[in-house]
């Protein structure tokens, strides 16, 4: 019987060849597959899309350069990265995840990709990591822009920022950033000492979804995004939240109805008189997000009714000069909505039968009609205590009744 002996050097060479053939190279795809092209800046891409409008399927030999400022590593975005150059920033949506990381300097070969807007945000879509991206270098540092909440608008979309001297509002302290168990994304509200607020949105898939909201104040690094103009921030990493300083006076209540619910946050409604006239949420009229609305116009006629929308109990015992603020709009003829405050309501039964209520409506600026939104201005809450409730009382008659809309209800300590 013949015996065949393989040379060990030959076997080793085969092993090395097999290993190298299995390795997927993201960093150095063959240059002949991604040719040299004309170069555009991110700002030029934005101008192109805004000029042409709609969806642009790019067939030209074009490229854009930039540094990756956010990747998928922490799970707060999926098959998405953010890239920034000296002219602006852009969201990049990939066909598959992985291969591109924060700090990578890249060239994106644009031929075959799509330039469009998604919920108002500019994006380079349908990017194939192997065919459209070539890395120039790795581990680059891109410094965030220091900016205050009041200066953050949709015009800053996709940019890397840092906000100093901020905190999460008090009702959210001890809550989680998102629901990691049910994989539900949630908004949390960030505030500064001047009363400016902004939303921080976290995916239920984020690695830090179940981390607790910090109690103190400090700084946070985020990517700016928005939903059709309403700004929301995206956290890159839990390690970029540095809030160890003492809290400052801030919001005690923040109700914006954006979750499509009237009674979340322990708010209640109470129908005192008439048929079941309900507070509902709506985004009619082109509003970017939901607001609360009530009307006594039922089945083609006005019906006599009285309905209260009541806040949860609020501790104002240590407040120096707390105030209420809200946006409101109305239309049609009828009684104005009224605002009340109580320190002894039990939070459950008919407010006409239990609790002492003080009418503070005179201090509020109310809409005069035509569904014109106005801000109430700050309404002082002179009644302090450990069990303070704020209520909005709606009434309508059998002959008339306004439709009232409320949004962005806050109480500041």
C-alpha positions as CSV (number, residue, x, y, z in Angstrom):
1,X,0.0,0.0,0.0
2,X,1.3,3.4,-1.0
3,X,1.6,6.1,1.7
4,X,1.4,9.9,0.8
5,X,3.2,12.3,3.1
6,X,2.3,16.0,2.7
7,X,5.0,18.6,3.3
8,X,4.3,20.5,6.5
9,X,5.2,23.8,4.9
10,X,2.7,23.1,2.2
11,X,0.0,22.3,4.7
12,X,0.7,25.5,6.7
13,X,0.5,27.5,3.5
14,X,-2.9,26.0,2.7
15,X,-4.2,26.9,6.2
16,X,-3.1,30.5,5.9
17,X,-4.7,30.7,2.5
18,X,-8.0,29.3,3.8
19,X,-8.1,31.7,6.8
20,X,-7.3,34.7,4.7
21,X,-10.0,33.8,2.2
22,X,-12.6,33.7,4.9
23,X,-11.8,37.2,6.3
24,X,-14.2,40.0,5.3
25,X,-12.2,43.1,4.6
26,X,-14.2,46.3,5.3
27,X,-11.2,48.6,5.6
28,X,-9.6,48.1,2.1
29,X,-12.0,47.1,-0.6
30,X,-10.4,46.9,-4.0
31,X,-9.8,50.4,-5.3
32,X,-10.9,49.4,-8.8
33,X,-14.4,48.7,-7.4
34,X,-14.7,52.2,-6.0
35,X,-13.3,54.6,-8.6
36,X,-12.0,58.1,-8.0
37,X,-14.9,60.5,-8.6
38,X,-16.0,64.1,-8.3
39,X,-16.4,65.1,-4.6
40,X,-19.4,66.8,-3.0
41,X,-19.7,68.2,0.6
42,X,-22.6,67.3,2.8
43,X,-23.9,70.8,2.5
44,X,-23.9,70.4,-1.3
45,X,-25.8,67.2,-1.0
46,X,-28.4,68.9,1.1
47,X,-28.8,71.7,-1.3
48,X,-29.1,69.2,-4.2
49,X,-31.9,67.3,-2.5
50,X,-33.8,70.5,-1.4
51,X,-33.5,71.9,-5.0
52,X,-34.6,68.7,-6.7
53,X,-37.0,67.6,-4.0
54,X,-38.3,64.0,-3.4
55,X,-36.1,61.0,-3.9
56,X,-32.8,61.2,-5.9
57,X,-31.4,57.9,-7.2
58,X,-27.8,58.8,-7.7
59,X,-26.3,57.5,-11.0
60,X,-23.4,60.0,-11.2
61,X,-19.8,59.2,-10.3
62,X,-19.7,61.1,-7.0
63,X,-18.3,60.8,-3.5
64,X,-18.6,62.5,-0.2
65,X,-16.0,62.4,2.6
66,X,-16.6,62.6,6.4
67,X,-16.0,61.2,9.8
68,X,-18.4,58.8,11.4
69,X,-19.8,60.4,14.6
70,X,-22.2,57.7,15.6
71,X,-22.4,54.0,14.8
72,X,-24.6,51.0,15.9
73,X,-22.4,49.7,18.7
74,X,-24.7,50.7,21.6
75,X,-27.9,49.7,19.7
76,X,-29.6,53.1,19.8
77,X,-29.7,53.0,16.0
78,X,-29.8,50.0,13.7
79,X,-28.3,49.9,10.2
80,X,-27.8,53.6,10.6
81,X,-24.7,55.8,11.1
82,X,-24.1,59.5,11.2
83,X,-21.3,61.3,9.3
84,X,-20.1,64.8,9.5
85,X,-17.7,67.0,7.5
86,X,-16.7,70.7,7.8
87,X,-20.0,71.8,6.2
88,X,-22.6,69.7,8.0
89,X,-23.8,66.2,8.9
90,X,-26.0,63.5,7.4
91,X,-27.7,60.3,8.4
92,X,-26.4,57.3,6.4
93,X,-28.7,54.2,6.2
94,X,-27.0,51.0,5.3
95,X,-28.3,47.8,3.6
96,X,-26.7,45.8,6.4
97,X,-25.2,46.6,9.7
98,X,-21.6,46.5,10.8
99,X,-18.2,47.4,9.4
100,X,-18.2,51.1,10.0
101,X,-17.4,52.6,13.4
102,X,-17.3,55.9,15.3
103,X,-14.1,57.7,14.5
104,X,-13.7,56.2,11.0
105,X,-12.8,58.7,8.3
106,X,-14.6,57.4,5.2
107,X,-15.3,58.1,1.6
108,X,-18.9,57.1,0.5
109,X,-19.1,56.3,-3.2
110,X,-22.6,57.7,-4.0
111,X,-23.4,55.9,-7.3
112,X,-26.2,53.5,-6.7
113,X,-27.3,55.1,-3.4
114,X,-30.4,57.2,-2.8
115,X,-30.6,60.8,-1.5
116,X,-33.9,61.6,0.2
117,X,-35.6,62.8,3.4
118,X,-37.1,60.5,6.0
119,X,-39.5,62.3,8.4
120,X,-37.8,65.5,7.3
121,X,-34.2,64.3,8.0
122,X,-31.7,64.1,5.1
123,X,-30.3,60.7,4.5
124,X,-28.0,58.8,2.2
125,X,-29.9,55.5,1.8
126,X,-29.2,52.1,0.4
127,X,-25.5,52.2,1.2
128,X,-23.6,48.9,0.8
129,X,-20.7,48.8,3.1
130,X,-18.6,46.7,0.7
131,X,-19.4,48.5,-2.5
132,X,-19.9,52.1,-1.4
133,X,-17.6,52.8,1.5
134,X,-13.8,52.9,1.7
135,X,-12.1,53.8,5.0
136,X,-9.4,56.5,4.9
137,X,-8.3,56.1,8.6
138,X,-9.7,54.9,11.9
139,X,-9.8,56.2,15.5
140,X,-10.2,59.8,14.6
141,X,-11.6,62.3,17.1
142,X,-14.5,64.6,16.2
143,X,-15.2,67.2,18.9
144,X,-18.9,67.9,19.7
145,X,-20.1,71.4,19.4
146,X,-21.0,73.0,22.8
147,X,-24.5,74.4,22.5
148,X,-27.4,75.4,24.7
149,X,-30.9,73.9,24.4
150,X,-32.5,77.1,23.1
151,X,-30.2,77.1,20.1
152,X,-30.8,73.5,19.0
153,X,-33.2,73.4,16.0
154,X,-33.9,71.1,13.1
155,X,-31.2,73.0,11.2
156,X,-28.6,71.2,13.4
157,X,-29.9,67.8,12.2
158,X,-27.4,64.9,12.4
159,X,-24.7,67.0,14.1
160,X,-22.7,66.0,17.1
161,X,-23.3,68.3,20.1
162,X,-22.7,68.6,23.8
163,X,-25.1,70.4,26.2
164,X,-23.8,71.5,29.6
165,X,-25.6,72.4,32.8
166,X,-28.7,70.4,32.1
167,X,-30.7,67.7,33.9
168,X,-33.6,65.3,33.3
169,X,-36.8,66.6,34.7
170,X,-37.7,65.4,38.2
171,X,-40.7,63.1,37.3
172,X,-38.3,61.0,35.2
173,X,-35.5,60.6,37.7
174,X,-35.3,56.9,38.6
175,X,-37.1,55.9,35.4
176,X,-35.3,54.0,32.6
177,X,-34.2,55.5,29.3
178,X,-36.4,53.1,27.4
179,X,-38.2,49.7,27.9
180,X,-35.5,47.1,27.2
181,X,-37.8,44.2,28.2
182,X,-40.6,45.1,25.8
183,X,-38.2,46.8,23.4
184,X,-40.2,50.0,23.4
185,X,-38.5,53.3,22.5
186,X,-39.2,56.2,24.9
187,X,-38.7,60.0,25.1
188,X,-37.2,61.6,28.2
189,X,-37.1,65.3,28.8
190,X,-33.9,67.3,29.3
191,X,-34.1,70.8,30.8
192,X,-31.8,73.7,31.6
193,X,-32.0,76.3,34.5
194,X,-33.8,78.8,32.2
195,X,-36.7,76.4,31.7
196,X,-35.8,75.3,28.1
197,X,-36.5,71.7,27.4
198,X,-35.7,69.1,24.7
199,X,-36.5,65.4,24.1
200,X,-34.0,62.6,24.3
201,X,-35.2,59.5,22.5
202,X,-33.8,56.1,23.2
203,X,-34.5,52.8,21.4
204,X,-35.7,49.8,23.4
205,X,-32.8,47.9,21.7
206,X,-30.2,50.3,23.1
207,X,-27.6,48.7,25.4
208,X,-28.5,51.3,28.1
209,X,-32.3,51.1,27.6
210,X,-32.8,49.9,31.2
211,X,-30.3,52.2,32.8
212,X,-31.8,54.6,35.3
213,X,-32.2,58.3,34.5
214,X,-29.5,60.1,36.6
215,X,-30.6,62.4,39.4
216,X,-28.0,65.1,39.1
217,X,-27.2,67.8,36.6
218,X,-24.2,68.1,34.2
219,X,-23.5,67.5,30.6
220,X,-24.6,65.1,27.8
221,X,-23.2,64.3,24.3
222,X,-25.8,63.6,21.6
223,X,-26.6,63.5,17.9
224,X,-29.4,66.0,16.9
225,X,-32.3,64.4,15.1
226,X,-35.9,65.5,14.5
227,X,-39.3,64.2,13.5
228,X,-40.7,66.5,10.9
229,X,-39.2,69.5,12.6
230,X,-39.7,68.5,16.3
231,X,-36.2,68.1,17.7
232,X,-35.1,65.0,19.5
233,X,-31.6,63.9,20.6
234,X,-30.0,60.5,20.3
235,X,-27.4,59.3,22.9
236,X,-24.3,57.7,21.4
237,X,-23.2,56.0,24.7
238,X,-24.3,55.9,28.3
239,X,-20.7,56.9,29.2
240,X,-21.2,60.3,27.6
241,X,-23.8,61.3,30.3
242,X,-22.0,63.1,33.1
243,X,-24.6,64.3,35.6
244,X,-23.1,64.2,39.1
245,X,-23.6,67.8,40.2
246,X,-26.6,69.0,42.4
247,X,-29.9,69.5,40.8
248,X,-31.3,73.0,40.1
249,X,-35.0,74.1,40.2
250,X,-36.8,72.6,37.3
251,X,-40.0,71.0,35.9
252,X,-42.3,69.0,38.2
253,X,-44.9,68.1,35.5
254,X,-44.5,67.8,31.7
255,X,-47.5,66.6,29.7
256,X,-47.3,66.8,25.9
257,X,-49.7,64.0,24.8
258,X,-47.1,62.8,22.2
259,X,-47.6,59.2,23.3
260,X,-51.2,59.5,22.1
261,X,-52.7,59.0,25.6
262,X,-54.6,61.4,27.8
263,X,-54.1,59.7,31.2
264,X,-50.5,58.6,31.2
265,X,-48.4,60.1,33.9
266,X,-51.3,59.6,36.4
267,X,-53.5,62.3,34.9
268,X,-57.2,61.6,35.2
269,X,-60.4,62.8,33.5
270,X,-63.8,63.1,35.3
271,X,-67.1,63.5,33.6
272,X,-69.3,65.5,36.0
273,X,-72.4,66.2,33.8
274,X,-73.8,65.2,30.4
275,X,-73.1,62.2,28.2
276,X,-69.6,60.7,27.9
277,X,-67.6,63.6,26.3
278,X,-64.0,62.5,26.3
279,X,-60.7,64.2,26.1
280,X,-58.9,62.7,23.1
281,X,-55.6,63.1,21.4
282,X,-55.2,64.3,17.8
283,X,-52.6,65.6,15.4
284,X,-55.2,67.3,13.0
285,X,-54.2,70.6,11.4
286,X,-50.7,69.5,10.5
287,X,-49.4,69.3,14.1
288,X,-46.0,67.5,14.3
289,X,-47.2,65.5,17.4
290,X,-50.4,64.8,19.3
291,X,-52.2,67.3,21.5
292,X,-55.2,66.9,23.8
293,X,-58.7,68.0,22.5
294,X,-62.3,68.0,23.7
295,X,-65.6,69.1,22.2
296,X,-69.2,68.9,23.2
297,X,-70.4,68.6,19.6
298,X,-71.8,65.0,19.5
299,X,-73.7,63.4,16.6
300,X,-74.3,66.7,14.9
301,X,-75.5,68.7,17.9
302,X,-74.1,70.4,21.0
303,X,-74.8,68.7,24.3
304,X,-74.6,70.1,27.8
305,X,-71.5,68.7,29.6
306,X,-68.8,69.3,32.2
307,X,-65.5,67.4,32.1
308,X,-62.3,67.9,34.1
309,X,-58.8,67.0,33.2
310,X,-56.8,66.7,36.4
311,X,-53.1,66.4,37.1
312,X,-51.5,63.9,39.5
313,X,-50.6,65.1,42.9
314,X,-47.6,67.5,43.0
315,X,-45.4,68.4,46.0
316,X,-45.0,72.1,46.0
317,X,-44.2,72.4,49.7
318,X,-40.7,73.7,49.0
319,X,-41.5,75.8,45.9
320,X,-40.5,79.4,46.0
321,X,-42.5,80.7,43.0
322,X,-44.0,77.7,41.1
323,X,-45.9,78.3,37.9
324,X,-48.1,76.6,35.3
325,X,-47.5,77.0,31.5
326,X,-49.3,75.5,28.6
327,X,-50.2,76.0,24.9
328,X,-53.9,76.2,23.9
329,X,-56.2,76.7,20.9
330,X,-59.9,76.8,20.4
331,X,-62.7,77.5,17.9
332,X,-66.5,78.1,17.8
333,X,-68.7,79.8,20.4
334,X,-69.0,78.8,24.0
335,X,-67.5,79.0,27.4
336,X,-63.7,79.4,27.9
337,X,-61.8,76.6,29.5
338,X,-61.1,77.2,33.2
339,X,-58.0,76.4,35.3
340,X,-58.2,75.4,39.0
341,X,-55.8,74.4,41.7
342,X,-56.5,72.4,44.9
343,X,-54.4,71.3,47.9
344,X,-56.8,68.7,49.3
345,X,-58.3,66.8,46.4
346,X,-58.2,63.0,46.8
347,X,-57.4,62.4,43.2
348,X,-60.3,60.0,42.4
349,X,-63.9,61.3,42.8
350,X,-66.1,64.2,41.5
351,X,-64.1,67.4,41.9
352,X,-67.4,69.3,42.5
353,X,-68.0,67.2,45.6
354,X,-64.5,66.8,47.0
355,X,-61.6,69.2,47.5
356,X,-61.4,72.9,47.7
357,X,-60.6,74.5,44.3
358,X,-59.3,78.0,43.5
359,X,-59.9,79.4,40.0
360,X,-56.6,80.8,38.6
361,X,-57.9,81.3,35.0
362,X,-57.6,85.1,35.1
363,X,-53.8,84.8,35.0
364,X,-53.7,82.7,31.8
365,X,-53.6,83.9,28.3
366,X,-56.2,81.9,26.3
367,X,-56.9,81.5,22.6
368,X,-59.6,83.6,21.1
369,X,-60.6,81.2,18.3
370,X,-59.9,80.0,14.8
371,X,-57.7,77.2,16.3
372,X,-55.0,79.7,16.8
373,X,-52.4,78.4,19.2
374,X,-51.2,80.7,22.0
375,X,-49.0,80.2,25.0
376,X,-50.7,80.7,28.4
377,X,-47.7,82.6,29.7
378,X,-46.6,81.7,33.2
379,X,-49.5,81.3,35.6
380,X,-48.4,81.7,39.2
381,X,-49.5,78.9,41.6
382,X,-49.7,80.7,44.9
383,X,-51.3,77.8,46.7
384,X,-48.4,75.6,48.0
385,X,-48.6,72.2,49.6
386,X,-47.6,68.5,49.4
387,X,-50.8,67.5,47.5
388,X,-51.4,70.1,44.8
389,X,-53.5,69.2,41.8
390,X,-54.0,71.4,38.7
391,X,-57.2,70.9,36.7
392,X,-58.7,72.1,33.4
393,X,-62.5,72.4,33.5
394,X,-64.4,72.2,30.2
395,X,-68.1,73.1,29.9
396,X,-70.5,73.2,27.0
397,X,-74.2,73.9,26.7
398,X,-77.0,72.5,24.6
399,X,-76.8,75.5,22.3
400,X,-73.0,76.1,22.0
401,X,-69.6,74.8,23.0
402,X,-66.0,75.4,21.9
403,X,-63.5,72.9,20.9
404,X,-60.5,73.3,23.1
405,X,-57.0,72.0,22.4
406,X,-54.2,71.7,25.0
407,X,-50.5,70.8,24.7
408,X,-47.1,71.1,26.4
409,X,-48.5,71.4,29.9
410,X,-45.7,72.1,32.4
411,X,-45.4,73.0,36.1
412,X,-42.1,74.5,37.1
413,X,-41.0,74.3,40.8
